[in-house]
Amino acid sequence: MVKRSENPKYNKALIPEERNVCDKIIVQKWKHVDTHKHLLNYEDWLAEYKNRPYPILPFNMLESMNFTGEELLTHCKNILRLYNVSGKMLEIGGRGIANHVSNENFWGFKYNNINIENPDNCPRTIVGDITKCDIPDNSYDFIYSMDTFEHIKEPWKAAKEIARILKPRGIVVIVTLFSWRYHPAPIDYWRFSPHCLNFLFSDLQCIEANWDIKNRRTPYQGSSPDDSDICPEDHFGPWEENWRVYYIGQKL
């Protein structure tokens, strides 16, 4: 039986020296795409964004982005500002409570979320299935999803519905997973590449899609009380190949 480690951080000294050398080489190759580390000011961001040192779709994994959570969030907010998007926001998943992180991060929008349940009994929450929802066409200016698409059984249907309920000129941001441990919530179905997300949202115009490798070497073994997301350990420690992936698109 697989047992949870007593040290969730893990001792990095257990990792062979050869791997440390290899990681340093890879980081040097990635340095040219680590472009948003200090660009939290909109004017600085815009000047660099217009030069576009990264592709709309990556050619290979060396063109991955290296965001922190704050930088990716700021990048998304700057895209919304650049495209002059405001008004109504729908989050896929999430929670409708006033202090929910997405509601606070995008405070300028009139916020709703759609979820299969509403444990907080919140009026902001639409109880429904994003693969077959009752929301009218062209309802939202901005649709956002963070770490939810991997849990949707039929994401191709969700993408069609999102394109349908998004207003013309509206923006959609999908952040999900390319490589991550199994984590049922309630079920973990899928992993995605940037090109896969671009294909799923082929009804929209792709602004940008890429991997984000900021958490690549963060050790995750699982945190569920029932151990449903626990993974086996080896001499490297627990799961350490964590790649997010994101897609930003517009309805024309």
C-alpha positions in Angstrom: 0.0 0.0 0.0 1.3 3.5 -0.9 1.8 5.6 2.2 1.9 9.4 2.4 5.3 10.9 3.0 6.1 12.3 6.4 7.9 15.2 4.7 5.7 16.8 2.0 8.4 19.2 1.0 11.0 16.5 0.5 14.7 16.8 0.8 16.1 18.0 -2.5 19.5 16.4 -1.6 17.9 13.1 -2.5 17.9 14.3 -6.2 21.0 13.2 -8.1 23.5 15.9 -8.9 23.1 15.1 -12.6 19.5 16.2 -12.4 20.4 19.6 -10.9 22.9 20.2 -13.7 20.3 19.2 -16.3 17.7 21.6 -14.8 20.2 24.5 -14.9 20.7 23.9 -18.6 17.0 23.7 -19.3 16.3 26.9 -17.3 18.9 28.7 -19.5 17.0 27.6 -22.6 13.7 28.8 -21.1 15.1 32.2 -20.1 13.9 33.9 -23.3 10.3 33.1 -22.6 10.3 34.1 -18.9 9.1 37.5 -20.0 6.5 38.6 -17.5 8.4 38.3 -14.2 8.4 42.0 -13.5 5.8 43.3 -15.9 2.9 43.9 -13.5 2.5 47.5 -14.7 0.2 47.7 -17.7 2.3 50.2 -19.8 5.4 48.0 -19.4 3.4 44.9 -20.2 1.9 46.5 -23.3 5.2 47.6 -24.7 6.6 44.1 -24.4 3.3 42.4 -25.6 3.4 44.4 -28.8 6.9 43.0 -29.5 5.4 39.6 -28.8 8.6 37.6 -28.0 6.5 34.4 -27.7 4.2 32.7 -30.2 0.4 32.6 -30.3 0.8 28.8 -30.2 4.1 27.2 -29.1 6.3 25.4 -31.6 7.8 23.2 -28.9 8.0 22.9 -25.1 11.0 25.1 -24.9 8.7 28.0 -25.7 6.7 27.4 -22.5 5.8 30.4 -20.3 7.1 30.7 -16.8 4.4 32.6 -14.9 3.7 32.8 -11.2 0.1 32.7 -10.2 0.0 36.5 -9.9 1.8 37.0 -13.2 -0.7 34.8 -15.1 -3.6 36.5 -13.5 -2.1 40.0 -14.3 -1.5 38.8 -17.9 -5.2 37.8 -18.2 -6.4 41.1 -16.7 -4.1 43.1 -19.1 -5.5 41.1 -22.1 -9.0 42.1 -20.9 -7.9 45.8 -20.7 -6.2 45.7 -24.1 -9.3 44.3 -25.7 -11.6 46.7 -23.8 -13.7 44.0 -22.2 -15.9 44.7 -19.2 -19.4 43.9 -18.0 -20.6 40.4 -17.1 -18.3 37.5 -16.1 -19.0 33.8 -15.8 -16.6 31.4 -14.0 -16.8 27.7 -14.8 -16.7 26.0 -11.5 -15.6 28.3 -8.7 -17.9 29.6 -6.0 -20.3 32.5 -5.9 -19.5 33.8 -2.5 -18.3 37.4 -2.3 -14.8 36.6 -1.1 -14.1 33.9 -3.6 -10.7 34.5 -5.2 -12.0 34.9 -8.8 -14.7 37.3 -7.7 -12.1 39.5 -5.9 -9.5 39.3 -8.7 -11.9 40.4 -11.4 -13.8 42.8 -9.1 -14.8 45.2 -11.9 -17.1 42.6 -13.5 -20.6 41.5 -12.5 -19.8 38.0 -11.4 -21.6 34.7 -11.7 -20.3 31.2 -11.6 -21.9 27.9 -12.9 -21.4 24.8 -10.9 -23.1 21.4 -10.6 -24.0 22.3 -7.0 -24.3 25.3 -4.7 -23.1 24.4 -1.2 -23.1 28.0 -0.1 -26.6 28.6 -1.4 -25.3 31.7 -3.1 -27.5 33.8 -5.5 -24.5 34.4 -7.7 -24.2 30.7 -8.5 -26.0 29.1 -11.4 -26.6 25.5 -10.7 -26.1 23.6 -14.0 -23.9 21.6 -16.4 -21.7 23.7 -18.6 -21.9 21.0 -21.3 -25.7 21.6 -21.6 -26.7 24.8 -19.8 -29.8 26.9 -20.1 -27.9 30.2 -20.3 -29.0 32.3 -23.3 -26.7 33.0 -26.3 -24.3 35.9 -26.1 -24.8 36.4 -22.3 -21.3 37.1 -21.0 -18.4 39.4 -21.8 -15.8 37.3 -20.1 -15.7 33.6 -19.3 -13.0 32.2 -17.0 -12.1 28.7 -15.9 -9.3 27.7 -13.5 -8.4 24.0 -12.9 -11.8 22.8 -13.9 -11.7 21.6 -17.5 -9.8 18.4 -16.5 -12.9 17.4 -14.4 -15.4 17.9 -17.2 -16.5 14.6 -18.7 -17.1 16.0 -22.2 -15.0 19.2 -22.5 -15.7 19.5 -26.3 -19.3 20.1 -25.4 -18.3 22.6 -22.7 -16.2 24.5 -25.3 -19.2 24.7 -27.7 -21.4 26.0 -24.9 -18.9 28.6 -23.8 -18.5 29.9 -27.4 -22.3 30.1 -27.6 -22.9 32.1 -24.4 -19.9 34.4 -24.9 -20.8 37.8 -26.4 -19.2 38.9 -29.6 -15.8 40.5 -28.9 -15.9 38.7 -25.6 -12.9 37.0 -24.1 -12.5 33.4 -22.7 -9.6 32.3 -20.5 -9.2 28.6 -19.7 -6.4 27.5 -17.3 -6.1 23.7 -16.9 -3.5 20.9 -16.8 -1.1 19.3 -19.2 0.7 17.1 -16.6 -0.5 16.7 -13.0 -1.2 13.9 -10.5 -4.6 12.3 -10.5 -6.9 14.3 -8.3 -10.6 13.4 -8.4 -13.0 16.3 -7.8 -15.3 14.4 -8.1 -13.6 12.7 -11.2 -10.3 13.6 -13.0 -10.9 12.9 -16.7 -8.5 14.8 -19.0 -5.1 16.5 -19.7 -4.7 19.1 -22.4 -2.0 20.6 -24.7 -2.2 24.2 -26.0 -3.0 22.9 -29.4 -5.8 20.7 -28.0 -7.4 23.7 -26.3 -7.1 25.7 -29.6 -8.9 22.8 -31.4 -11.6 22.6 -28.8 -12.3 26.3 -29.1 -12.0 26.4 -32.9 -15.2 28.5 -33.0 -13.2 31.4 -31.4 -10.1 33.3 -32.5 -7.1 32.2 -30.5 -5.2 35.1 -28.9 -2.7 33.0 -27.1 -2.3 29.4 -25.8 0.7 27.9 -24.1 2.1 25.8 -21.3 3.1 27.3 -18.0 5.9 25.5 -16.2 6.2 27.6 -13.1 5.2 24.7 -10.8 7.0 22.0 -12.7 9.3 20.9 -9.9 7.0 21.5 -7.0 6.5 18.2 -5.2 2.8 17.2 -5.1 1.8 13.9 -3.5 -1.8 14.7 -2.7 -3.8 16.3 0.0 -7.3 14.7 0.0 -8.3 13.4 3.4 -9.4 10.1 1.9 -6.0 9.7 0.0 -7.9 9.6 -3.3 -5.2 11.8 -5.0 -2.2 10.2 -3.4 0.6 9.0 -5.8 3.5 6.5 -5.4 6.9 7.8 -4.2 10.3 6.9 -5.7 13.8 8.2 -4.9 12.9 11.6 -6.5 10.0 12.0 -4.1 6.3 12.4 -5.0 4.9 13.7 -8.2 7.1 16.4 -9.7 6.1 17.0 -13.3 3.5 19.8 -13.0 2.6 21.7 -16.2 -0.4 23.9 -16.5 -1.7 25.0 -19.8 -3.8 28.0 -20.7 -5.9 29.3 -23.6 -7.1 32.9 -24.3 -9.6 33.4 -27.1 -12.1 35.9 -28.5 -15.4 35.6 -30.1 -15.5 37.5 -33.4 
